[in-house]
Every structure is written in C-alpha cells, then in structure tokens.
Amino acid sequence: MFELKKNEDKYHFVLKASNGQVILSSQMYASKASATNGIESVKKNCADDARFERKTAKNGKFHFNITSTNGQIVGSSQMYASESGMNNGIESVKKNAPGAETKEV
C-alpha cells in the first residue's frame, strides 16, 4: 500500500509491504498532485530493472533508488545489512507497487 502523507505544507509517500514495513520513501513534493504523480511513476517504472539504482553506502550497508524515465529519483529504500536484503527489497517493490492502493493518512 502507498501511504500519502502531508507534512506541514509538503507531501510525500511511502510504499509499505503487506507486513507494514516501509520499502520505499519519496522525496518531499510541493503539491498533492506531484506526490500522486510520483506514486504513478513508481507503479509504471518498477517493472523495469534498469530503473533501480543499487548503491553501497560508506558504512557498507546497501540501499536502492528507483528512477523515472528522465532519470529523476522517485523513491529511496531503507538501508539493508546485506546485498541480498536489498535485492529482496527491490523484488518487493516490483511485486507490491503495481497494484498497490493509495491511502491518504
């Protein structure tokens, strides 16, 4: 499920797995419409493995970004202790995002 949240005058979203764990978080958007477009971009782009940027942080942990067709980062993952954990997170986005409902909280 995508949760669309308002924080003061900005919006952002998170994608949660069925167990409630946050898989992906967005940047802050100036409008609700922009955040909603971000959600649609994740749904559209998550089927393409090339849209996932796999990264290793300086502390050795792993994380990923999902990008839109213009290369802009649409969402970022949490940090994972292992590369396999990161890959499982990517697979979870691919599986959960396309049909996920959006709930405003």
PyMOL commands that set and color helices and strands:
alter all, ss='L'
color gray80, all
select helices_A, chain A and resi 32-45+49-51+83-96
alter helices_A, ss='H'
color red, helices_A
select strands_A, chain A and resi 2-7+10-16+22-25+52-56+62-67+73-76+102-104
alter strands_A, ss='S'
color yellow, strands_A
deselect
rebuild
show_as cartoon
